[in-house]
Amino acid sequence: MQFIKGTTKLFGVIGNPVKHSLSPIMHNTAIAHLAVDYVYLAFPVSGESLGMAIAGFEAIDLIGFNVTIPHKQAILPFLAEVSPIAQTVGAVNTVWRTENGWYGTNTDIAGFIAPLKSLNRDWQQVSPTILGNGGAARAVVAGCAELGCPEIKVVGRNQQRLDYFKQSWGDSGLQAKIKAYTWDELPGLVSETELLVNTTPVGMYPHIEKSPVDAKLMEKLPPNAIAYDLIYTPKPTKFLQLAAQQGAVSIDGLEMLVQQGAAALEIWLQQPAPVEVMRQSLLDYLGFGY
């Protein structure tokens, strides 16, 4: 049992809402496993209170914190420095204290690509297809670029938003890699993709019988393709069930959640995070333990 003492240092996550966050479960399990004197808490912070919250964290000597919706972009003006990858993506999810002030980075990218790196694929020959062009898609695009994918196909329902998504990458070099497609062009893309990623909320509880790609279209998915759903419950999602029926390699969002959390904890503690322990804590909590 971990005791919270007068010496216990503080980590946390800010968001609005944040009571549903699974981060305290996996981080506190990891902290107990490592037997270090820290605790991780969830802090509900409204947009209007963001500046006051950051000042309060500095006053109480909080060591580091995660950032979730809706503050991943709003946090930027309150940071002294931001990592190049977070600048490129335009979003921060991990912050820690330095001598110069708060430093922010984005571990969602590392979290996304971690399970992909373990697969035997030549990523310089893979052009992924990403379903959705919202905030979640930004980390996925950056992750695919980091893997070395030469072209990244982004599919959305609104041409104007697609155009904005592409233009928003500015002169980062990623804009040239991004090819935008509307949803009616998806059938031709599915049939030739080796990596199909769902960044949309379609299939999330309570609409667990839905999939952004229906059964007939999923039949076009090449054998041994990779289907990656950022949703982690239900497990598996309908999207991944349909992909598995075509022989696809399936990856769900729980692994990304674990890996981005582990990357953040390693930054804060400057030591390896117990990834297996963190993963199992969430599987047990969600009722998927085995």
C-alpha positions as CSV (number, residue, x, y, z in Angstrom):
1,M,0.0,0.0,0.0
2,Q,1.3,3.5,-1.0
3,F,1.0,6.1,1.8
4,I,0.5,9.7,0.9
5,K,2.8,11.7,3.2
6,G,4.0,15.2,3.6
7,T,6.9,14.4,1.2
8,T,4.6,13.1,-1.5
9,K,5.1,14.9,-4.8
10,L,2.2,15.6,-7.2
11,F,1.4,14.7,-10.8
12,G,-2.0,15.2,-12.4
13,V,-4.2,15.6,-15.5
14,I,-6.3,18.6,-16.4
15,G,-9.4,18.6,-18.6
16,N,-13.0,19.4,-18.8
17,P,-14.6,17.0,-18.1
18,V,-11.9,14.8,-16.6
19,K,-13.8,12.5,-14.1
20,H,-13.9,9.8,-16.7
21,S,-10.1,9.8,-17.1
22,L,-8.3,6.4,-16.8
23,S,-4.9,8.1,-16.3
24,P,-5.1,8.1,-12.5
25,I,-5.6,4.3,-12.5
26,M,-2.7,3.4,-14.6
27,H,-0.3,6.1,-13.3
28,N,-1.0,5.3,-9.6
29,T,-0.6,1.6,-10.2
30,A,2.7,2.3,-11.9
31,I,3.8,4.6,-9.0
32,A,2.9,1.9,-6.5
33,H,4.8,-0.7,-8.5
34,L,7.9,1.5,-8.6
35,A,7.6,2.5,-4.9
36,V,8.2,6.1,-5.6
37,D,6.8,8.9,-3.5
38,Y,4.3,10.4,-5.9
39,V,0.5,10.5,-6.4
40,Y,-1.4,11.3,-9.6
41,L,-4.8,13.1,-9.5
42,A,-7.4,14.4,-11.9
43,F,-8.1,18.1,-11.9
44,P,-11.3,19.4,-13.6
45,V,-10.3,22.8,-15.1
46,S,-12.6,25.0,-17.1
47,G,-11.2,27.1,-20.0
48,E,-11.8,30.3,-18.1
49,S,-9.7,28.9,-15.2
50,L,-6.8,27.5,-17.1
51,G,-4.4,30.3,-16.3
52,M,-5.2,30.3,-12.7
53,A,-4.8,26.5,-12.5
54,I,-1.3,26.7,-14.1
55,A,-0.3,29.4,-11.6
56,G,-1.7,27.3,-8.8
57,F,0.3,24.3,-9.9
58,E,3.4,26.4,-9.8
59,A,2.6,27.7,-6.3
60,I,2.2,24.2,-4.9
61,D,5.2,22.8,-6.7
62,L,3.4,20.3,-8.8
63,I,6.0,18.3,-10.8
64,G,4.2,17.5,-14.1
65,F,0.8,17.0,-15.6
66,N,-1.1,15.7,-18.6
67,V,-3.5,17.8,-20.6
68,T,-6.6,16.5,-22.2
69,I,-9.7,17.9,-24.0
70,P,-10.3,20.8,-24.4
71,H,-6.9,22.3,-23.3
72,K,-4.3,20.6,-25.6
73,Q,-4.1,23.8,-27.7
74,A,-5.2,26.4,-25.2
75,I,-2.3,25.4,-22.9
76,L,0.4,26.7,-25.4
77,P,0.5,30.4,-24.3
78,F,1.1,29.3,-20.6
79,L,4.3,27.3,-21.4
80,A,7.8,28.7,-21.5
81,E,8.9,26.2,-24.1
82,V,7.3,23.6,-26.4
83,S,9.0,20.7,-28.1
84,P,9.4,20.8,-31.9
85,I,6.9,17.9,-32.4
86,A,4.3,19.6,-30.2
87,Q,4.8,22.8,-32.2
88,T,4.3,20.9,-35.4
89,V,1.1,19.2,-34.2
90,G,-0.1,22.3,-32.5
91,A,-1.1,20.4,-29.3
92,V,0.5,19.5,-26.0
93,N,-0.6,16.7,-23.7
94,T,2.4,16.4,-21.3
95,V,3.9,19.2,-19.2
96,W,6.7,19.4,-16.6
97,R,8.6,22.0,-14.7
98,T,12.1,23.2,-15.7
99,E,14.4,25.9,-14.5
100,N,12.9,28.2,-17.2
101,G,9.3,27.4,-16.5
102,W,6.8,24.9,-17.8
103,Y,7.9,22.7,-20.8
104,G,5.3,21.0,-23.0
105,T,5.5,18.1,-25.5
106,N,3.1,15.6,-27.1
107,T,3.4,11.9,-26.2
108,D,0.3,11.0,-28.1
109,I,2.5,10.5,-31.2
110,A,4.9,8.1,-29.4
111,G,1.8,6.4,-28.0
112,F,0.3,5.9,-31.4
113,I,3.4,4.6,-33.1
114,A,4.6,2.3,-30.3
115,P,2.6,-0.7,-31.3
116,L,3.3,-0.1,-35.0
117,K,7.0,-0.1,-34.4
118,S,6.8,-3.7,-33.1
119,L,5.4,-4.9,-36.5
120,N,7.6,-6.0,-39.3
121,R,6.7,-3.5,-41.9
122,D,8.7,-1.2,-44.2
123,W,6.9,2.0,-43.3
124,Q,8.6,3.9,-46.2
125,Q,6.4,1.7,-48.5
126,V,3.2,2.3,-46.5
127,S,0.7,5.0,-47.3
128,P,-1.9,5.0,-44.4
129,T,-5.5,6.0,-44.7
130,I,-6.8,8.0,-41.8
131,L,-10.5,8.3,-41.1
132,G,-11.3,11.7,-39.7
133,N,-9.7,15.1,-39.7
134,G,-10.2,16.3,-36.2
135,G,-7.8,16.8,-33.3
136,A,-7.0,13.2,-32.8
137,A,-6.0,12.8,-36.5
138,R,-3.2,15.4,-36.0
139,A,-1.2,13.1,-33.7
140,V,-1.8,10.2,-36.1
141,V,-0.5,12.2,-39.1
142,A,2.6,13.2,-37.2
143,G,3.1,9.6,-36.1
144,C,2.8,8.3,-39.6
145,A,5.3,10.9,-40.8
146,E,7.7,9.9,-38.0
147,L,7.5,6.3,-39.1
148,G,8.6,7.4,-42.6
149,C,5.3,7.0,-44.5
150,P,5.7,8.8,-47.8
151,E,2.1,9.8,-48.2
152,I,-0.7,10.1,-45.7
153,K,-4.3,10.0,-46.9
154,V,-6.8,11.8,-44.7
155,V,-10.5,11.2,-45.2
156,G,-13.2,13.6,-44.1
157,R,-16.9,14.4,-44.8
158,N,-16.4,18.2,-45.3
159,Q,-14.2,19.5,-48.1
160,Q,-13.7,22.9,-46.4
161,R,-12.5,21.3,-43.1
162,L,-10.3,19.0,-45.1
163,D,-8.7,21.9,-46.8
164,Y,-8.2,23.7,-43.5
165,F,-6.7,20.6,-42.0
166,K,-4.1,20.3,-44.7
167,Q,-3.2,24.0,-44.7
168,S,-2.9,24.1,-40.9
169,W,0.4,22.2,-41.1
170,G,2.0,25.3,-42.6
171,D,5.6,24.9,-43.7
172,S,6.3,21.9,-41.4
173,G,6.9,19.6,-44.4
174,L,4.0,17.5,-43.5
175,Q,1.6,19.4,-45.7
176,A,3.2,18.0,-48.8
177,K,2.7,14.4,-47.5
178,I,-1.0,14.9,-46.8
179,K,-3.5,13.9,-49.4
180,A,-7.1,14.9,-48.6
181,Y,-10.1,12.8,-49.7
182,T,-13.8,13.0,-49.2
183,W,-15.8,10.1,-47.7
184,D,-17.2,9.0,-51.1
185,E,-13.7,8.3,-52.3
186,L,-13.1,5.8,-49.4
187,P,-13.8,2.6,-51.3
188,G,-10.9,3.1,-53.6
189,L,-8.6,3.9,-50.7
190,V,-9.6,0.9,-48.5
191,S,-8.7,-1.6,-51.2
192,E,-5.1,-0.4,-51.4
193,T,-4.2,0.6,-47.9
194,E,-1.9,-1.3,-45.5
195,L,-2.8,0.8,-42.5
196,L,-6.4,2.0,-41.9
197,V,-6.8,4.2,-38.8
198,N,-10.1,5.3,-37.3
199,T,-9.8,8.7,-35.4
200,T,-13.5,9.3,-35.5
201,P,-15.8,8.7,-32.5
202,V,-18.0,6.3,-34.6
203,G,-18.3,3.0,-32.7
204,M,-17.7,4.5,-29.3
205,Y,-20.1,3.6,-26.4
206,P,-23.1,3.6,-26.4
207,H,-23.2,3.2,-30.2
208,I,-21.1,0.1,-30.1
209,E,-22.7,-1.6,-33.2
210,K,-21.6,1.2,-35.5
211,S,-18.4,1.3,-37.6
212,P,-17.0,4.1,-39.8
213,V,-16.4,1.4,-42.4
214,D,-19.3,-1.0,-43.1
215,A,-18.9,-4.8,-43.6
216,K,-19.2,-4.6,-47.4
217,L,-16.5,-1.9,-47.7
218,M,-14.3,-3.7,-45.2
219,E,-14.2,-6.7,-47.5
220,K,-12.0,-4.6,-49.8
221,L,-9.3,-4.4,-47.1
222,P,-6.2,-6.2,-48.3
223,P,-5.2,-9.3,-46.3
224,N,-2.7,-8.7,-43.6
225,A,-3.4,-5.0,-43.5
226,I,-3.4,-3.2,-40.1
227,A,-6.6,-1.8,-38.7
228,Y,-6.1,0.7,-35.8
229,D,-9.0,2.2,-33.8
230,L,-8.2,5.0,-31.4
231,I,-11.4,3.9,-29.4
232,Y,-10.6,1.5,-26.6
233,T,-14.0,0.4,-25.4
234,P,-15.7,-1.8,-26.4
235,K,-12.9,-4.2,-26.9
236,P,-12.9,-5.0,-29.8
237,T,-14.9,-2.2,-31.6
238,K,-17.2,-3.1,-34.5
239,F,-14.5,-1.6,-36.8
240,L,-11.9,-4.0,-35.5
241,Q,-14.3,-6.9,-35.6
242,L,-15.0,-6.4,-39.3
243,A,-11.3,-5.9,-40.0
244,A,-10.3,-9.0,-38.2
245,Q,-12.8,-11.0,-40.3
246,Q,-10.7,-9.9,-43.3
247,G,-7.4,-11.2,-41.7
248,A,-6.3,-7.7,-40.6
249,V,-3.9,-7.1,-37.7
250,S,-6.0,-5.2,-35.1
251,I,-4.8,-2.5,-32.7
252,D,-7.1,-0.6,-30.4
253,G,-6.8,2.7,-28.6
254,L,-6.0,1.2,-25.2
255,E,-2.5,0.5,-26.3
256,M,-2.1,4.2,-27.4
257,L,-3.5,5.3,-24.1
258,V,-1.0,3.1,-22.2
259,Q,2.0,4.0,-24.3
260,Q,1.4,7.8,-24.2
261,G,1.0,7.6,-20.4
262,A,4.2,5.5,-20.1
263,A,6.1,8.0,-22.2
264,A,4.9,10.9,-20.0
265,L,5.8,9.0,-16.8
266,E,9.3,8.3,-18.1
267,I,9.8,12.0,-18.7
268,W,8.7,12.9,-15.2
269,L,10.5,10.2,-13.3
270,Q,13.5,9.9,-15.6
271,Q,13.3,6.1,-15.4
272,P,11.6,3.4,-17.4
273,A,7.8,3.1,-16.9
274,P,6.3,-0.4,-16.1
275,V,4.3,-0.6,-19.3
276,E,2.9,-4.1,-18.7
277,V,1.7,-3.1,-15.2
278,M,0.0,0.0,-16.6
279,R,-1.7,-2.0,-19.4
280,Q,-2.9,-4.7,-17.0
281,S,-4.3,-2.1,-14.6
282,L,-6.6,-0.8,-17.3
283,L,-7.6,-4.2,-18.6
284,D,-8.6,-5.2,-15.1
285,Y,-10.4,-2.0,-14.4
286,L,-12.4,-2.2,-17.7
287,G,-13.2,-5.8,-17.2
288,F,-10.9,-7.1,-19.9
289,G,-8.3,-8.6,-17.5
290,Y,-6.8,-11.8,-18.5
